[in-house]
Amino acid sequence: MAIDRSKLAALVQQAAIAQRNADADLTDLDIAKAYRRVFAGPDGELVLLHLTQVLLGMGGAVWNRDPEIRANNAVRRDIADRVMALMFGVIHEDKPEVRK
């Protein structure tokens, strides 16, 4: 099955808009704290490892000869990077958030 990049981009953009609307009352700090609560403890760490390494391919190569597979791998890696940033990034609780 071939990936139609324009349709994929449109779906990603629609999902991002929907997520922003759903999270309108939540700050980045709220989301990061929620991620840390969810993945805390041994079971959470195991799920985080499986999610990022196995399902999102964080431990694998992004490059592939097929540009569609390469694009898919890059998106998966980007998602894994975002999850890891929410989990392990620095949280500045005293810094006010600037709304866009």
C-alpha positions as CSV (number, residue, x, y, z in Angstrom):
1,M,0.0,0.0,0.0
2,A,1.5,3.3,-1.1
3,I,1.4,6.3,1.2
4,D,-0.1,9.4,-0.3
5,R,2.0,12.1,1.2
6,S,-0.5,14.9,0.6
7,K,-3.3,13.0,2.3
8,L,-1.0,12.0,5.2
9,A,0.1,15.6,5.7
10,A,-3.5,16.8,5.7
11,L,-4.5,14.2,8.2
12,V,-1.5,15.1,10.5
13,Q,-2.4,18.7,10.3
14,Q,-6.1,18.0,11.1
15,A,-5.0,15.8,14.1
16,A,-2.7,18.6,15.3
17,I,-5.5,21.2,15.2
18,A,-7.9,18.8,16.9
19,Q,-5.4,18.1,19.6
20,R,-4.7,21.8,20.2
21,N,-8.4,22.4,20.5
22,A,-8.8,19.5,22.9
23,D,-5.9,20.6,25.0
24,A,-6.7,24.3,25.0
25,D,-6.9,24.5,28.8
26,L,-3.8,22.3,29.3
27,T,-0.3,23.8,29.4
28,D,2.8,22.0,28.2
29,L,3.7,21.6,31.9
30,D,0.4,19.8,32.5
31,I,1.0,17.4,29.7
32,A,4.6,16.7,30.7
33,K,3.6,16.0,34.3
34,A,0.8,13.7,33.0
35,Y,3.3,11.8,30.9
36,R,5.6,11.4,33.8
37,R,2.8,10.1,36.1
38,V,1.6,7.6,33.4
39,F,5.1,6.2,32.7
40,A,6.3,6.2,36.4
41,G,7.1,2.9,38.0
42,P,8.4,-0.4,36.5
43,D,5.4,-1.1,34.3
44,G,5.3,2.4,33.0
45,E,9.0,2.2,32.2
46,L,8.5,-1.1,30.4
47,V,5.7,0.4,28.3
48,L,7.7,3.5,27.5
49,L,10.6,1.4,26.4
50,H,8.4,-0.8,24.2
51,L,6.5,2.3,22.8
52,T,9.7,4.2,21.8
53,Q,12.0,1.4,20.9
54,V,9.7,-1.2,19.3
55,L,6.6,0.6,18.1
56,L,8.2,3.9,17.1
57,G,11.6,2.5,16.1
58,M,13.8,4.9,18.1
59,G,16.6,2.3,18.2
60,G,16.5,1.7,14.4
61,A,17.7,3.4,11.3
62,V,15.6,6.1,9.7
63,W,17.2,5.8,6.2
64,N,15.7,3.5,3.7
65,R,16.0,3.4,-0.1
66,D,12.2,3.8,-0.5
67,P,11.4,7.5,0.2
68,E,7.9,6.6,1.6
69,I,9.4,4.2,4.1
70,R,12.1,6.8,5.0
71,A,9.4,9.4,5.5
72,N,7.4,7.0,7.7
73,N,10.5,6.2,9.7
74,A,11.3,9.9,10.2
75,V,7.8,10.6,11.5
76,R,7.9,7.6,13.9
77,R,11.3,8.9,15.2
78,D,9.9,12.4,15.6
79,I,7.1,11.1,17.7
80,A,9.5,9.0,19.8
81,D,11.7,12.1,20.3
82,R,8.7,14.1,21.5
83,V,7.6,11.5,24.0
84,M,11.1,11.3,25.3
85,A,11.3,15.1,25.6
86,L,8.1,15.1,27.6
87,M,9.4,12.4,29.9
88,F,13.0,13.6,30.4
89,G,13.1,17.2,29.3
90,V,13.6,20.0,31.8
91,I,10.4,21.4,33.3
92,H,10.5,25.1,34.2
93,E,7.6,25.4,36.6
94,D,8.4,29.0,37.5
95,K,8.6,30.2,33.9
96,P,5.3,31.5,32.5
97,E,4.0,29.8,29.3
98,V,3.5,32.0,26.3
99,R,0.4,31.0,24.4
100,K,0.7,31.1,20.6
